[in-house]
Amino acid sequence: MKRQAHEVAIPALLEVGDQVLSNFGMLLCKAGFSRIVLCFGEGIRPLCEPQIVQSLTEQAQLEVLDNRDVLDNSLEAIAGTAFSLPARTEVIVGIGGGKGLDIAKYIAFLNGLPFISVPTSVAHDGFASSGCSLYVQGRRTSVPARMPYGILVDLGLVRNSPVQFLYSGLGDILSKIPAVFDWRFEESLGATRVNDFAVMMAKKSVNSIVRMPYTDIREFFFIKEIVDSLTLSGIAMEIAGSSAPASGSEHLISHALDQLVERPQLHGIQVGVASYLMCLVQEHRVERVRKFLDETGFFDFVAALGMKRDDFEQAVTLAPSIKPSRRTYLHLPEMREKALHLLRSDETLQRILA
């Protein structure tokens, strides 16, 4: 059977630095845009709106056709907003955290317009991926959209975000280690076909940061590496045509926790703990991951959150039902038993989980 290369969409505009907000207008002008709609996430305006608007209207003299807050991530609300945009809109610019970016991304998708992603924090790789987490008929649902046309990250803005968002981004990056291992495992069972280029990209995204000489998560180069790594992760998923290179059994545990726990922690925090657990289960890169999470202060941060071992035990049991079509390590009963045993016996997990 004749096979053709898989077409991949990657961002055409990528700028990561400490002067991005000041040069915002020139960057969009260089990309060929002149008529723009701005979408700000909740509570984001005071952080960056004056700089962005000044740069757009004074520096580059671009036309801002609409400037709105996007707060409701239900599909019904998004559709209402999407089809009321000014007719001459050329590009949607989303500024904010995960929820705000998802809303703006889907507004752009429904209109067939390019989307510029401007994250104000880097808690996970959503700012650089084609997927969205929205509410459809009252239930949180992952829906496909389109890769951002551009990604603009002001490191000064991200650097000043709450520390939990930085640790969350760190946890999401580390998930590529057990996720790729799971993906290879599924292929060995004949359950899927691995895209080797996506694997390479996912590995690069995590290896570049765990091998860094820096361990201060607020250090400039460390934050830039977090942004670069999460961007590569988003592209790896686009190459694969699925979330498999970035999301395996560790993500299933986090999704299960979201269902079980009254007040879940940030996605990347849960994923980071679950990634360490799954590395133990898979017996893969355990010492490297343990050392990195220890030296960066991730484990100390988690220990102060009061996350419960019982919740993780229930999540491990529930995890396979989250995506029954997959065949990760946790889909095997003996591996779930191994994970439950490690939750009770591993010294690090005993320390960080109540």
C-alpha positions as CSV (number, residue, x, y, z in Angstrom):
1,M,0.0,0.0,0.0
2,K,1.4,3.4,-1.0
3,R,1.9,5.7,2.0
4,Q,2.2,9.5,1.9
5,A,4.0,11.8,4.4
6,H,1.7,13.2,7.1
7,E,1.1,16.9,6.7
8,V,2.1,18.8,9.8
9,A,1.1,22.4,10.8
10,I,3.7,24.2,12.9
11,P,3.8,27.9,14.0
12,A,5.1,30.3,11.5
13,L,5.8,33.0,14.1
14,L,7.7,32.2,17.3
15,E,9.2,34.8,19.6
16,V,10.4,34.1,23.1
17,G,12.2,36.8,25.0
18,D,12.1,39.6,27.5
19,Q,11.0,42.4,25.2
20,V,8.1,40.7,23.4
21,L,5.3,43.0,24.8
22,S,7.3,46.1,23.8
23,N,7.7,44.8,20.2
24,F,4.2,43.2,20.0
25,G,3.0,45.4,17.2
26,M,6.0,45.1,15.1
27,L,6.0,41.3,15.4
28,L,2.4,41.1,14.1
29,C,3.1,43.7,11.4
30,K,6.0,41.6,10.3
31,A,3.7,38.6,10.0
32,G,1.5,40.5,7.7
33,F,-1.5,41.3,9.9
34,S,-3.2,44.7,10.1
35,R,-6.7,44.1,11.6
36,I,-6.8,42.3,14.9
37,V,-9.2,41.0,17.6
38,L,-7.7,40.8,21.1
39,C,-9.1,38.2,23.6
40,F,-8.0,38.6,27.2
41,G,-8.4,35.8,29.7
42,E,-9.8,36.4,33.2
43,G,-7.7,38.9,35.3
44,I,-5.1,39.3,32.6
45,R,-5.7,42.9,31.4
46,P,-3.9,44.7,34.2
47,L,-0.7,42.6,33.6
48,C,-0.1,43.5,30.0
49,E,-3.0,45.3,28.1
50,P,-1.5,48.8,28.2
51,Q,1.8,47.6,26.7
52,I,0.1,45.5,24.1
53,V,-2.4,48.1,22.9
54,Q,0.3,50.9,22.9
55,S,2.6,48.7,20.8
56,L,-0.2,47.8,18.4
57,T,-1.6,51.3,17.8
58,E,1.4,53.6,18.2
59,Q,4.4,51.5,17.3
60,A,2.9,49.6,14.4
61,Q,-0.4,51.5,13.8
62,L,-2.4,48.3,13.5
63,E,-6.2,48.4,13.8
64,V,-7.8,46.7,16.8
65,L,-11.3,45.8,15.6
66,D,-12.4,44.3,19.0
67,N,-10.9,44.0,22.4
68,R,-12.8,41.7,24.7
69,D,-12.6,39.5,27.8
70,V,-13.2,35.7,27.2
71,L,-14.4,34.1,30.4
72,D,-17.0,31.4,29.5
73,N,-15.4,28.2,28.0
74,S,-18.7,26.5,27.2
75,L,-19.1,25.6,23.5
76,E,-22.4,27.5,23.4
77,A,-20.9,30.8,24.6
78,I,-17.8,30.4,22.4
79,A,-20.0,29.9,19.3
80,G,-22.0,33.1,20.1
81,T,-18.8,35.1,20.4
82,A,-17.2,33.5,17.3
83,F,-20.0,34.4,14.9
84,S,-20.2,38.0,16.1
85,L,-16.7,39.1,15.2
86,P,-16.1,42.0,12.9
87,A,-16.2,40.9,9.3
88,R,-12.7,42.3,8.5
89,T,-10.9,40.4,11.2
90,E,-7.6,38.9,10.0
91,V,-6.3,37.3,13.1
92,I,-7.3,36.4,16.7
93,V,-4.8,37.1,19.4
94,G,-5.4,35.3,22.7
95,I,-3.7,36.5,25.9
96,G,-3.9,34.6,29.1
97,G,-3.7,31.2,30.8
98,G,-4.9,27.9,29.5
99,K,-8.7,28.7,29.7
100,G,-8.4,32.0,28.0
101,L,-6.2,30.7,25.2
102,D,-8.5,27.7,24.6
103,I,-11.4,30.0,24.1
104,A,-9.6,32.3,21.8
105,K,-8.1,29.4,19.9
106,Y,-11.5,27.9,19.3
107,I,-13.0,31.2,18.2
108,A,-10.3,31.4,15.6
109,F,-10.9,27.8,14.6
110,L,-14.6,28.3,14.1
111,N,-13.9,31.3,11.9
112,G,-11.1,29.7,9.9
113,L,-8.7,32.5,11.1
114,P,-5.1,32.3,12.3
115,F,-4.6,32.3,16.0
116,I,-1.7,34.0,17.9
117,S,-1.0,32.4,21.3
118,V,0.3,34.8,24.0
119,P,0.6,32.8,27.3
120,T,1.0,34.7,30.5
121,S,2.0,31.5,32.3
122,V,3.3,28.1,31.2
123,A,1.5,25.6,33.4
124,H,1.2,23.1,30.5
125,D,1.8,22.7,26.8
126,G,-1.7,23.9,25.7
127,F,-0.4,27.2,24.5
128,A,1.5,25.4,21.8
129,S,-0.9,22.6,20.8
130,S,-3.9,22.3,18.6
131,G,-6.3,20.9,21.2
132,C,-8.7,22.8,23.5
133,S,-10.4,21.9,26.8
134,L,-14.0,23.2,26.6
135,Y,-17.3,22.5,28.3
136,V,-19.7,20.7,25.9
137,Q,-23.2,20.2,27.3
138,G,-21.9,20.8,30.8
139,R,-18.9,18.3,30.6
140,R,-15.3,19.2,30.2
141,T,-14.2,17.8,26.8
142,S,-11.0,17.8,24.8
143,V,-11.8,19.1,21.3
144,P,-9.5,19.5,18.3
145,A,-8.8,22.9,16.8
146,R,-5.7,24.1,15.0
147,M,-2.1,24.8,15.9
148,P,-1.4,28.4,16.6
149,Y,-0.1,30.4,13.7
150,G,2.2,32.2,16.1
151,I,3.4,31.9,19.7
152,L,4.7,35.1,21.5
153,V,6.0,34.7,25.0
154,D,7.3,37.5,27.1
155,L,9.6,35.9,29.6
156,G,9.3,38.8,32.1
157,L,5.6,38.3,32.2
158,V,5.9,34.5,32.6
159,R,8.7,34.9,35.2
160,N,6.4,36.9,37.5
161,S,3.5,34.3,37.3
162,P,2.8,32.4,40.5
163,V,5.4,29.7,41.3
164,Q,2.8,26.9,41.1
165,F,2.4,27.6,37.4
166,L,6.1,27.1,36.8
167,Y,6.1,23.9,38.7
168,S,3.1,22.8,36.8
169,G,4.8,23.4,33.5
170,L,7.8,21.4,34.8
171,G,5.6,18.5,35.7
172,D,3.9,18.5,32.3
173,I,7.3,18.5,30.5
174,L,8.5,15.4,32.5
175,S,5.4,13.5,31.4
176,K,7.0,12.9,28.0
177,I,9.3,10.3,29.6
178,P,6.7,7.8,30.8
179,A,4.3,8.8,27.9
180,V,6.8,7.9,25.2
181,F,7.6,4.6,27.1
182,D,3.9,3.8,27.1
183,W,3.6,4.6,23.4
184,R,6.4,2.2,22.6
185,F,4.8,-0.4,24.8
186,E,1.5,-0.1,23.0
187,E,3.3,-0.5,19.7
188,S,4.9,-3.7,21.0
189,L,1.4,-5.1,21.7
190,G,0.3,-4.2,18.1
191,A,-2.2,-1.6,19.5
192,T,-0.8,1.4,17.6
193,R,2.0,2.6,15.3
194,V,4.6,5.0,16.7
195,N,5.7,8.0,14.7
196,D,9.5,8.1,15.2
197,F,9.9,11.7,14.4
198,A,7.3,12.6,17.1
199,V,9.1,10.5,19.6
200,M,12.4,12.3,18.8
201,M,10.7,15.6,19.3
202,A,9.1,14.6,22.6
203,K,12.4,13.3,23.9
204,K,14.2,16.5,22.9
205,S,11.6,18.5,24.7
206,V,12.3,16.8,28.0
207,N,16.0,16.0,27.7
208,S,16.9,19.6,27.0
209,I,15.6,20.7,30.4
210,V,16.5,17.7,32.7
211,R,20.1,18.1,31.6
212,M,20.3,21.8,32.2
213,P,22.9,23.1,34.7
214,Y,20.3,25.4,36.2
215,T,17.8,24.4,38.9
216,D,16.4,27.8,39.9
217,I,13.0,27.8,38.3
218,R,12.8,31.6,38.2
219,E,16.2,31.8,36.5
220,F,15.8,33.4,33.0
221,F,17.4,30.6,31.0
222,F,15.4,28.0,33.0
223,I,12.1,29.6,32.2
224,K,13.0,30.0,28.5
225,E,13.8,26.3,28.4
226,I,10.4,25.5,30.0
227,V,8.8,27.5,27.2
228,D,10.9,25.9,24.4
229,S,10.3,22.4,25.8
230,L,6.5,22.8,26.0
231,T,6.4,24.3,22.5
232,L,8.3,21.2,21.2
233,S,5.8,19.0,23.0
234,G,2.9,20.7,21.3
235,I,4.6,20.1,17.9
236,A,5.3,16.5,18.8
237,M,1.6,15.9,19.2
238,E,0.9,17.7,16.0
239,I,3.4,15.4,14.2
240,A,1.8,12.3,15.8
241,G,-1.7,13.4,15.0
242,S,-2.6,12.5,18.7
243,S,-1.6,13.3,22.2
244,A,0.3,10.0,22.6
245,P,3.9,11.3,22.6
246,A,3.0,13.7,25.5
247,S,0.3,11.9,27.3
248,G,0.3,8.4,28.7
249,S,-0.6,6.6,31.9
250,E,0.6,9.6,34.0
251,H,-2.1,11.8,32.3
252,L,-4.7,9.1,32.9
253,I,-3.9,9.3,36.6
254,S,-4.3,13.1,36.6
255,H,-7.6,12.9,34.7
256,A,-8.8,10.4,37.2
257,L,-7.9,12.7,40.1
258,D,-9.9,15.5,38.4
259,Q,-12.9,13.2,38.7
260,L,-12.2,12.0,42.2
261,V,-10.9,15.0,44.1
262,E,-13.1,17.9,45.2
263,R,-10.4,20.4,44.5
264,P,-7.8,19.0,42.1
265,Q,-4.3,20.6,41.9
266,L,-3.0,22.1,38.7
267,H,-2.9,19.7,35.9
268,G,0.9,19.7,35.6
269,I,1.4,19.3,39.4
270,Q,-0.7,16.1,39.3
271,V,1.0,14.9,36.2
272,G,4.5,15.6,37.6
273,V,3.8,13.3,40.6
274,A,2.2,10.7,38.4
275,S,5.2,10.8,36.0
276,Y,7.5,10.0,38.8
277,L,5.3,7.1,39.9
278,M,5.1,5.8,36.4
279,C,8.8,6.0,35.9
280,L,9.1,3.8,39.0
281,V,6.5,1.4,37.5
282,Q,8.3,1.3,34.2
283,E,11.7,1.1,35.8
284,H,12.8,3.8,33.4
285,R,15.0,6.9,34.1
286,V,14.0,6.9,37.8
287,E,17.1,8.4,39.2
288,R,17.3,11.2,36.7
289,V,13.7,12.2,37.3
290,R,14.0,11.9,41.1
291,K,17.1,14.0,41.1
292,F,15.7,16.7,38.9
293,L,12.4,17.0,40.8
294,D,14.3,17.1,44.1
295,E,16.9,19.7,43.0
296,T,14.3,22.1,41.4
297,G,12.2,22.0,44.6
298,F,9.2,20.3,42.9
299,F,9.0,17.6,45.6
300,D,9.2,20.2,48.5
301,F,6.5,22.2,46.8
302,V,4.2,19.2,46.4
303,A,4.8,18.1,50.0
304,A,3.3,21.4,51.2
305,L,0.1,20.9,49.2
306,G,-1.4,18.1,51.2
307,M,-2.1,15.7,48.3
308,K,-3.3,12.4,49.6
309,R,-2.0,8.9,48.8
310,D,-5.5,7.5,49.0
311,D,-6.6,9.7,46.1
312,F,-3.7,8.5,44.0
313,E,-4.5,4.9,44.8
314,Q,-8.1,5.4,43.6
315,A,-6.9,7.3,40.6
316,V,-4.5,4.4,39.6
317,T,-7.5,2.0,39.8
318,L,-9.7,4.3,37.8
319,A,-7.1,5.4,35.2
320,P,-7.6,2.6,32.5
321,S,-11.3,3.5,32.2
322,I,-10.5,7.1,31.3
323,K,-9.3,5.9,27.9
324,P,-10.2,2.3,27.5
325,S,-9.0,2.2,23.9
326,R,-5.4,2.7,24.9
327,R,-3.0,0.0,26.2
328,T,-0.6,1.8,28.6
329,Y,1.2,0.2,31.5
330,L,-1.7,0.9,33.7
331,H,-4.1,-1.0,31.5
332,L,-2.4,-4.2,32.8
333,P,-3.7,-5.4,36.2
334,E,-0.2,-6.4,37.4
335,M,1.2,-2.9,36.7
336,R,-1.7,-1.3,38.6
337,E,-0.8,-3.5,41.6
338,K,2.8,-2.5,41.2
339,A,1.9,1.2,41.2
340,L,-0.3,0.7,44.3
341,H,2.6,-1.0,46.1
342,L,5.0,1.8,45.2
343,L,2.6,4.4,46.4
344,R,2.9,2.8,49.8
345,S,6.6,1.9,49.8
346,D,8.6,4.5,47.9
347,E,10.3,6.9,50.3
348,T,9.8,10.0,48.1
349,L,6.1,9.3,47.6
350,Q,5.7,8.7,51.3
351,R,7.3,12.1,52.0
352,I,5.2,14.1,49.5
353,L,1.8,12.5,49.8
354,A,-0.2,12.7,53.0
